[in-house]
């Protein structure tokens, strides 16, 4: 359920509008391609996670396979990505709640911050329980959503109306051209990240290897059902050209078939998705920072845990950064905060690329040492591993040359440069 909660977020409920408007009905193929790429990355991650169950964070696989620089850099970049998610989701949740509760956004955002800080200070079990129910609500909502649209489509078909007309009647299946299909992977892939969270949470479970193996074996089914299934039914129900970027196509589809209180229903579900992501952001940021501190890459005082075995100092530090982000979003939304968000835009793609390179390097070392084959081997090694590396490289190149995404790419390059400089400064001090 943590894996499901990580994959399903506001990127599906709202962000899919951008992909649909950019590609048209052929965005279904885009989601399939992206799901395949994410599946390959997760399988590579799963191979290493099952072989090294003692590693407490997947970011440390890069340290094992490559070197300390990779472990330091990937760890801090992943921490930065999630610690920026905290204020982003807190503000997003506040904007939704403002429609029901007329209070300033910063007050509601601060309230959400306090709530999720408290949850994550309780225990890993508390985080898991909250995420279980958040994920359950999202899964139930998508299943009901798909079922309702399927029933409507069957009714239309029985009435003599072509169910698939909307897929081809408004400029064809690929109205933006065939090149738009792979190009939109860059947009879609950032809505599918989060499944890797389970490898972090697995370290605190009784059977980490089994948890990771289950996740990597079933994620493609979730992607197909929740992403492709729901987007397909949206495109069957309404013309793709009626989808407005930034507005939930789920709400529009329910309005189209005259479901009462569609906006309120989807607003509640999107809020659940936002809170789920906020909850996960706290958890992941604190655990990754804890592991960095264990390896001496962060202040050692962050290694301390409370009586519930929670790294409370790392949680509180993430909370402090989150509060600062909420304040910055209010004071300077279009400059400082916009830069901070953009500076994390390409980070997850770089992290995934590092995972893929690490898996190839680790597997080669494994084979040269004459060790037994991994218990959860990567499919089609090394060719599918190379395909994953090539796919993530193309995502980054596409970001760099796409005008609407280039700002995120170059701002992310700044954050990556800062982390690399920090590593070499730290190493020079240690060698004195």
ROLODREN-596494 format. One record per residue (C-alpha): z, x, y; residue in three letters; residue number from 1. Coordinates in steps of 0.001 Angstrom, whole numbers, plus 524288, in hexadecimal, padded with zeros to 5 digits. Layout:
BEGIN
w_u_v_rest_nr
Z_X_Y_ALA_NUM
...
# end
This chain:
BEGIN
w_u_v_rest_nr
80000_80000_80000_UNK_1
80243_80B96_8090F_UNK_2
7F44D_80FF4_8065B_UNK_3
7EF3D_8024A_80959_UNK_4
7F76A_801C8_815B3_UNK_5
7F1CD_80ED4_819D5_UNK_6
7E3A9_80ABA_817C6_UNK_7
7E44A_7FD10_81D96_UNK_8
7E75B_7FCE0_82C07_UNK_9
7E29A_7F850_83927_UNK_10
7D681_800AE_8369F_UNK_11
7D1FC_7F637_82D21_UNK_12
7D696_7EA12_8344E_UNK_13
7D1C6_7EE5A_841C4_UNK_14
7CAA1_7FB5A_8408A_UNK_15
7C087_7F5C7_8373C_UNK_16
7BACE_7EE8E_842EB_UNK_17
7B5CF_7FB73_84876_UNK_18
7AF4F_7FF41_83BAE_UNK_19
7A8F7_7F1DA_83A0E_UNK_20
7A3C8_7F1D0_84803_UNK_21
79E9F_7FFB5_84656_UNK_22
79793_7FE1D_83953_UNK_23
795AB_7EFB0_83672_UNK_24
7965C_7E9F6_828A7_UNK_25
79301_7F743_822D3_UNK_26
7A0CF_7FB67_82684_UNK_27
7A42C_7F6E5_818B2_UNK_28
79D0C_80309_813D2_UNK_29
7A45E_80B2E_81DD7_UNK_30
7B157_8067C_81873_UNK_31
7ACD0_80982_80A9F_UNK_32
7A8C3_8175C_80E82_UNK_33
7B57F_8198F_815BE_UNK_34
7BD5F_8143B_80A6E_UNK_35
7B669_81DB6_8015C_UNK_36
7B96A_8293A_80A4F_UNK_37
7C7C6_8255C_80B72_UNK_38
7C852_82389_7FCB0_UNK_39
7C375_83170_7FA89_UNK_40
7CD65_836FD_8040C_UNK_41
7D873_82F58_7FDCC_UNK_42
7D458_83383_7F01D_UNK_43
7D45F_841C4_7F473_UNK_44
7E1A8_83FA4_7FA70_UNK_45
7E63F_838EC_7EE0B_UNK_46
7E210_84455_7E589_UNK_47
7EA6F_84DC0_7ED58_UNK_48
7F5C8_8444C_7EEF0_UNK_49
7F6FA_841CD_7E054_UNK_50
7F5E7_85059_7DD55_UNK_51
80023_853D5_7E7A1_UNK_52
80A1E_848BE_7E7C7_UNK_53
8143A_851D2_7EDE6_UNK_54
80C5C_8527C_7FA9E_UNK_55
812DF_848DB_803F4_UNK_56
80753_84687_80D07_UNK_57
7F8C7_846CE_80A43_UNK_58
7F6DD_84F19_8167C_UNK_59
7FD4B_85A38_80EF4_UNK_60
7F228_85A81_80511_UNK_61
7EA68_861D8_80F57_UNK_62
7F523_86C23_80FDA_UNK_63
7F4D6_86DB2_80109_UNK_64
7E608_86E20_8000E_UNK_65
7E291_8753D_80CA1_UNK_66
7ED39_87C00_81481_UNK_67
7F8E2_87A0D_81D76_UNK_68
7F020_8780D_82940_UNK_69
7E9C4_86C66_8229F_UNK_70
7F6EE_866C0_81E93_UNK_71
7FC76_86868_82C41_UNK_72
7F068_862FC_83315_UNK_73
7EDD4_85754_82A3D_UNK_74
7FC3C_853B9_82A20_UNK_75
7FDB3_853BA_838DA_UNK_76
7F0A0_84CF3_83B11_UNK_77
7F431_84234_83184_UNK_78
80174_840D1_83808_UNK_79
7FAD3_83FEF_8454D_UNK_80
7F173_83587_84062_UNK_81
7FC6F_82CB1_83BBA_UNK_82
805C3_82F42_846E0_UNK_83
7FB0A_82AA9_85036_UNK_84
7F905_81E97_847BA_UNK_85
80730_81AB8_84A96_UNK_86
80584_81770_85924_UNK_87
7F7B6_81237_856E3_UNK_88
7FC95_80848_84CFF_UNK_89
808DA_80528_854CC_UNK_90
8009E_801BE_860B3_UNK_91
7F6E3_7FA17_85850_UNK_92
801F8_7F24B_85263_UNK_93
807CB_7EFDE_85FC8_UNK_94
7FAE7_7EA72_864E0_UNK_95
7FA44_7E0C6_8598E_UNK_96
8085F_7DC6F_85B3C_UNK_97
8067D_7DA92_869E6_UNK_98
7FE14_7CEB0_866E4_UNK_99
80A33_7C83E_86126_UNK_100
81521_7CF0C_86894_UNK_101
81306_7D111_87741_UNK_102
8195F_7DE69_878C6_UNK_103
813E7_7EB62_87DF8_UNK_104
80C53_7F2E9_873BE_UNK_105
81510_7FED9_874FB_UNK_106
82130_7F6EC_871C0_UNK_107
81B1B_7F0E5_8659F_UNK_108
81585_7FE1B_861B1_UNK_109
822D6_80474_86339_UNK_110
828DB_7F9A7_85AF6_UNK_111
81F07_7FC17_8500F_UNK_112
821EE_80AA2_850E7_UNK_113
83078_80846_84F52_UNK_114
82E1C_7FF1C_843DA_UNK_115
8258D_80887_83C33_UNK_116
82E15_81434_83F71_UNK_117
8399A_80CDD_839A8_UNK_118
831FE_80931_82D71_UNK_119
82DEB_81739_82AF8_UNK_120
83BA8_81C50_82D1A_UNK_121
840D2_81398_8223D_UNK_122
83A2C_81966_81645_UNK_123
82D1B_81BC8_80FCA_UNK_124
82FBC_80F44_8083C_UNK_125
830E8_807A7_8150C_UNK_126
823C4_80CEE_8197A_UNK_127
81DF4_80969_80C48_UNK_128
82394_7FB9B_80C94_UNK_129
81E62_7F8F1_81A34_UNK_130
81125_7FE92_816B5_UNK_131
810C9_7F6AF_80A21_UNK_132
8126B_7E9E0_81185_UNK_133
80953_7EDD1_81C80_UNK_134
7FEE4_7F163_81276_UNK_135
80165_7E4DC_80ADB_UNK_136
7FEF9_7DCA7_816F8_UNK_137
7F25F_7E3F2_819EE_UNK_138
7ED6E_7E2EF_80BFA_UNK_139
7F0A0_7D478_80B2F_UNK_140
7E9FD_7D221_81845_UNK_141
7DD6F_7D8E6_8142E_UNK_142
7DD08_7D221_806FD_UNK_143
7DEE3_7C4C4_80D5E_UNK_144
7D4FF_7C846_817F4_UNK_145
7CA9A_7CBE3_80DFA_UNK_146
7CDA8_7BFE1_805B8_UNK_147
7CC7D_7B6B1_81169_UNK_148
7BF60_7BC83_8157F_UNK_149
7BA4A_7BC12_80779_UNK_150
7BDD9_7ADA1_8067F_UNK_151
7B70C_7AB25_81383_UNK_152
7AAF9_7B2A8_80EFF_UNK_153
7AA56_7AAE7_80257_UNK_154
7AB4C_79E55_80A1B_UNK_155
7A023_7A2D0_812BE_UNK_156
797E6_7A64E_806EB_UNK_157
79A42_79908_800B5_UNK_158
7963F_792C6_80D90_UNK_159
7892B_799E6_80CD4_UNK_160
78C2C_7A48F_816D6_UNK_161
788B7_7B270_812AC_UNK_162
7954E_7BA3D_81112_UNK_163
78EC8_7C754_813A2_UNK_164
78685_7C35A_81F5D_UNK_165
78F70_7CA48_8291E_UNK_166
78D17_7D719_82215_UNK_167
77EA4_7D76B_82580_UNK_168
77BAD_7CD2D_82FEA_UNK_169
7804F_7D4AC_83BE7_UNK_170
777CD_7E0B8_83C78_UNK_171
777E2_7E39C_82DF7_UNK_172
781D4_7E9F4_82507_UNK_173
78196_7F6BF_82CBD_UNK_174
77E4C_7F2A1_83AB6_UNK_175
78305_7FF7F_84088_UNK_176
77AC4_80796_83733_UNK_177
77DEF_80E63_82A70_UNK_178
7838A_81A72_8312A_UNK_179
78E4D_8121E_83705_UNK_180
793B3_80FB4_8295B_UNK_181
7983B_81DAB_82643_UNK_182
79B00_82096_834A4_UNK_183
7A53B_815CB_8350F_UNK_184
7AD01_81C82_82A43_UNK_185
7B2FD_8244E_83567_UNK_186
7B880_817C6_83B2B_UNK_187
7BC81_81152_82E71_UNK_188
7C34B_81CD7_827F7_UNK_189
7CE50_81CF3_831F2_UNK_190
7D1D9_80F11_82E31_UNK_191
7D316_812F3_81FDE_UNK_192
7DC31_81E73_82138_UNK_193
7EA3F_81CED_81CF2_UNK_194
7E94D_81C80_80E1A_UNK_195
7EDF3_82A9B_80DDD_UNK_196
7FB3B_825D9_81297_UNK_197
7FEB3_822A2_8048B_UNK_198
7FE93_8310C_800DF_UNK_199
8092D_8335B_80B09_UNK_200
81137_827B5_80689_UNK_201
80F39_82B64_7F83A_UNK_202
81779_83795_7FA4C_UNK_203
82344_82E9C_7FBDB_UNK_204
82029_8265C_7EFDF_UNK_205
82468_82814_7E1C1_UNK_206
816A7_82A99_7DC8D_UNK_207
80E68_830A5_7E76F_UNK_208
8031A_834C5_7DEB3_UNK_209
801C1_8272C_7D8F9_UNK_210
80232_820CD_7E670_UNK_211
7F770_8298D_7EBA7_UNK_212
7EF12_827D6_7DF7D_UNK_213
7EFE9_8190D_7E0AA_UNK_214
7EC59_8197E_7EF03_UNK_215
7E077_8222D_7ED65_UNK_216
7DBA9_81A0C_7E1E2_UNK_217
7DC39_80CD4_7E8A1_UNK_218
7D96B_80F48_7F703_UNK_219
7CAD8_80CA9_7F5AF_UNK_220
7CDCB_7FF0C_7F072_UNK_221
7D611_7FC4C_7FC6D_UNK_222
7CBA0_80169_8059D_UNK_223
7C142_7F907_7FF18_UNK_224
7C98E_7ECC7_7FEEF_UNK_225
7D04C_7ED8C_80C0E_UNK_226
7C659_7F464_814A7_UNK_227
7B914_7F174_80EC8_UNK_228
7BCFD_7E3EF_809F5_UNK_229
7C2A0_7DF32_816D1_UNK_230
7B7E9_7E52A_81F4F_UNK_231
7AD6E_7DF8D_8164A_UNK_232
7B32A_7D1E1_8177D_UNK_233
7B40B_7D330_8264B_UNK_234
7A59F_7D6B9_826F6_UNK_235
7A227_7CB63_81E07_UNK_236
7A9F8_7C1DD_82664_UNK_237
7A4FA_7C556_833F2_UNK_238
799DC_7CCC8_83AA5_UNK_239
79D48_7DB27_83C2F_UNK_240
79874_7DA97_84A3E_UNK_241
7A39A_7D15E_84DC5_UNK_242
7ADDA_7DBB3_84A83_UNK_243
7B3C5_7E1B7_856CD_UNK_244
7B8D1_7EFBE_855CC_UNK_245
7C781_7F02C_8577A_UNK_246
7C990_7E1FF_85366_UNK_247
7CD5A_7DE76_84588_UNK_248
7C1A3_7D99B_83D9A_UNK_249
7CB97_7D394_8344C_UNK_250
7D024_7CA78_83F1A_UNK_251
7C212_7C76D_842C3_UNK_252
7BEA3_7C41A_834AA_UNK_253
7CA42_7BAD9_83370_UNK_254
7C6BE_7B487_84075_UNK_255
7B8BC_7B2D8_83BC7_UNK_256
7BCF4_7AAB4_83018_UNK_257
7C6CA_7A36D_838A7_UNK_258
7D397_7A843_832D5_UNK_259
7DEBA_7A35D_83BAB_UNK_260
7E6FA_7AD93_842C8_UNK_261
7DDF3_7B88E_83E62_UNK_262
7E1BB_7C14F_849CD_UNK_263
7F03A_7BFA9_84748_UNK_264
7EEAD_7C1FB_838B8_UNK_265
7E6C1_7CE64_83A68_UNK_266
7EF70_7D2F8_8458F_UNK_267
7FB11_7D25F_83C61_UNK_268
7F3C4_7D995_831A5_UNK_269
7EEE5_7E40F_83B03_UNK_270
7FCCD_7E5C2_8400A_UNK_271
8012F_7E7CC_831FB_UNK_272
7F6A0_7F223_83057_UNK_273
7FAFC_7F8DB_83CE3_UNK_274
8094A_7F8ED_838C6_UNK_275
80573_7FE16_82B6B_UNK_276
7FE0F_80953_8319D_UNK_277
80959_80BEF_83AF9_UNK_278
812D4_80C40_82F8B_UNK_279
80A21_815A1_827FF_UNK_280
80804_81E48_833DE_UNK_281
816AB_82063_8353C_UNK_282
81826_8234F_826CF_UNK_283
80CC3_82CC1_8259A_UNK_284
80F80_833F7_83258_UNK_285
81DAA_83654_82E7C_UNK_286
81A93_83ADB_82094_UNK_287
80F89_843EA_8247D_UNK_288
8182A_84A00_82EF5_UNK_289
82324_84B75_82509_UNK_290
81A0F_852E9_81BD1_UNK_291
81530_85B86_826ED_UNK_292
82354_85EDF_82A19_UNK_293
825E1_8621C_81BC9_UNK_294
81B1A_86C51_81C76_UNK_295
81FD5_871DC_82969_UNK_296
8147A_86C14_83113_UNK_297
81D80_86333_838FC_UNK_298
82B9F_864FE_83DBE_UNK_299
834AA_86642_83218_UNK_300
83E52_85C3D_8377C_UNK_301
83457_851BC_833F9_UNK_302
83708_85412_8258A_UNK_303
84441_84D54_82681_UNK_304
84560_83FE0_8202B_UNK_305
84F79_83521_82193_UNK_306
857C1_82F86_81696_UNK_307
84C58_826C2_812AF_UNK_308
84405_83300_810CB_UNK_309
83B75_82F5B_81C4E_UNK_310
836AD_83A4F_82551_UNK_311
83CCF_83329_830C9_UNK_312
83A46_83DEA_83AA4_UNK_313
82BC0_83DBC_8379A_UNK_314
82BCF_82ED3_838B8_UNK_315
832C9_82F6E_845DF_UNK_316
8296C_839D8_84AE0_UNK_317
81DD9_83136_84717_UNK_318
8249A_825FA_84E0E_UNK_319
826BA_82E30_85A39_UNK_320
81861_8320C_85A98_UNK_321
814BF_823D4_85856_UNK_322
81D16_81F33_863BB_UNK_323
816D7_829A1_86C49_UNK_324
80980_824BC_867FC_UNK_325
80CD9_816A8_86B4F_UNK_326
81182_81AF8_878BF_UNK_327
80528_8231A_87AC0_UNK_328
7FCAA_8179D_8769C_UNK_329
802E4_80F69_8815A_UNK_330
80298_819D2_88C06_UNK_331
7F57A_82054_88937_UNK_332
7EDB9_81840_87F5D_UNK_333
7E04F_81D19_8836F_UNK_334
7E31E_82B89_884E4_UNK_335
7EE5E_83211_87DEF_UNK_336
7F013_82804_87326_UNK_337
7E173_82669_87141_UNK_338
7E036_83522_86F80_UNK_339
7EB73_8357E_865BB_UNK_340
7E524_82ABA_85DAF_UNK_341
7D7AA_83103_85E5A_UNK_342
7DD95_83E0C_85A56_UNK_343
7E166_83804_84D59_UNK_344
7D454_83134_84B1D_UNK_345
7CDCA_83B47_84259_UNK_346
7DA52_840D0_83CA4_UNK_347
7DA7F_8384D_83079_UNK_348
7CC76_83C44_82D61_UNK_349
7D063_84A9D_82E8D_UNK_350
7DC23_8482F_825B4_UNK_351
7D39B_84191_81B79_UNK_352
7C9DF_84CBE_81C45_UNK_353
7D4FF_8566F_81A33_UNK_354
7D977_84EB3_80E3D_UNK_355
7CBCC_84F4B_80876_UNK_356
7CA4A_85DEC_80AD8_UNK_357
7D7E2_86048_8055A_UNK_358
7D4D0_858D6_7F8E5_UNK_359
7C8A8_860FD_7F655_UNK_360
7CFEE_86DA7_7F917_UNK_361
7DBB9_869B1_7F0DF_UNK_362
7D34E_86520_7E57C_UNK_363
7CBA8_871E4_7E58A_UNK_364
7D856_879AF_7E51D_UNK_365
7DD42_870BC_7DA5D_UNK_366
7D11F_87302_7D216_UNK_367
7D0D9_881B7_7D46B_UNK_368
7DEEA_8829A_7CFB3_UNK_369
7DAEC_87BF7_7C30A_UNK_370
7E470_870AE_7C4D4_UNK_371
7E2F2_863AA_7BE00_UNK_372
7DA5B_85950_7C440_UNK_373
7E170_850CC_7CE61_UNK_374
7E730_8443B_7C8F3_UNK_375
7E067_83C67_7D3A8_UNK_376
7D3C8_84411_7D5A6_UNK_377
7CA5F_84200_7E0C4_UNK_378
7BE14_83AF4_7DC51_UNK_379
7B1A2_842FA_7DB83_UNK_380
7B7E5_84F92_7E018_UNK_381
7B31A_8571E_7E79C_UNK_382
7A79D_84EF4_7EC52_UNK_383
7AF0A_842DA_7F093_UNK_384
7B906_84BA9_7F72F_UNK_385
7ADFE_85215_7FEAD_UNK_386
7A8AC_844A0_801F6_UNK_387
7B5EB_840E3_807BE_UNK_388
7B63C_84D60_80FC8_UNK_389
7A863_84ACA_81484_UNK_390
7ABAE_83CB1_817C2_UNK_391
7B79C_8402D_81FEB_UNK_392
7B005_84AFE_826B8_UNK_393
7A55F_84138_82A51_UNK_394
7AFC2_837F3_82FA4_UNK_395
7B4A0_842A3_838D4_UNK_396
7A6E1_84696_83CEA_UNK_397
7A36A_83864_83F91_UNK_398
7AF8F_836F9_847FA_UNK_399
7ABB9_842FA_84FE0_UNK_400
79DF4_83E05_852E2_UNK_401
7A0F3_82F87_854B1_UNK_402
7A377_82CB0_8632D_UNK_403
7ADBF_82247_86095_UNK_404
7B54E_82B3B_8575F_UNK_405
7B320_838CA_85D0B_UNK_406
7BEEE_837C7_8660C_UNK_407
7C7B4_835C4_85A3C_UNK_408
7C164_84121_85312_UNK_409
7C314_84AF0_85E0A_UNK_410
7D0AC_8463A_86195_UNK_411
7D451_847CF_8533D_UNK_412
7CEA9_85581_853BD_UNK_413
7D8B2_85856_85E67_UNK_414
7E3F5_85399_855D9_UNK_415
7DEF4_85BAB_84A67_UNK_416
7DDEC_867AF_85329_UNK_417
7EBD5_865B7_8580C_UNK_418
7F0F9_86540_84A0F_UNK_419
7E979_87174_84629_UNK_420
7EE79_878E1_85207_UNK_421
7FC52_8746A_84EC5_UNK_422
7FAEF_879BA_840FB_UNK_423
7F65B_8872D_8455C_UNK_424
800ED_887E9_84FCB_UNK_425
80B2B_88479_84587_UNK_426
805C2_88E80_83BF7_UNK_427
80574_89941_84638_UNK_428
813C5_896C6_84967_UNK_429
81777_89752_83AFE_UNK_430
810AF_8A45A_83914_UNK_431
81764_8AB17_84482_UNK_432
# end
